[in-house]
Amino acid sequence: METTTSTPRRQIVGRLARELAGRAGDGMLKVAIDGPDGAGKTTFSRDLDDALRPLLGDKAEVHRFSADHLLIPVSIRRSEQAADPRWLYGHICDWERIRSIAAGAPGFDARGSVLLVDGMTLQRPELADLWDVTVYLTVPEEVTVQRILALTSTLEEPDAAIEARYTERYLPALRIYADAVGPMSRSDIVIEMSDFQRPTVLRWGQDLGNR
């Protein structure tokens, strides 16, 4: 189903929670919350976690993880090596560790449970086969920069330096991802998040998760 009508975020989250709960089965249902910096992925994932828990079976669990915890250190992201957006795209995260986390602990009873992973470039070739459901949260590049500056305004670094790093490194790396993978066209759900309280659903696939 396609729609371009803005909707309260809690309604979108509630609908998604119900659909995911209905699809939870014998194994762990793995859900990627993909998108650029500043799109609200972690908050969306946390809200989805809260909405999902009451809908699952007694022994089922929701496991939530942010891939941002596995980003390369800030010192490397600011290094001369990372000035090349292609290098940065290829090395920004520990992909093998994400795969290990998604696999779960040995012997874990995953029946009816859901794994929520939020992060950038989650549909890249190294990870694409992991996910049963993909959600892509999108915002314009200028919104990404505005939100990052708002979050980092108390740090001892000029806004101009932060903006330059995004303009010269991070945003070009995300463009490489968009050109290579096409997350806007391949995701099950695409949500425009410029208005965080009333996002706009751009696509909600009828075959959500049925792959």
Secondary structure, DSSP 8 states (H G I E B T S, - for coil): -----B--HHHHHHHHHHHHHHH--SS-EEEEEE--TTS-HHHHHHHHHHHHGGGS-TT--EEEEEGGGGB--HHHHTSSGGGSHHHHHHHSB-HHHHHHHHH-STT---TT-EEEEEESSTTSTTTGGG-SEEEEEE--HHHHHHHHHHHHTTSSS-HHHHHHHIIIIIHHHHHHHHHHH-HHHH-SEEEE-SSSSS-EEEEE-TTTT--
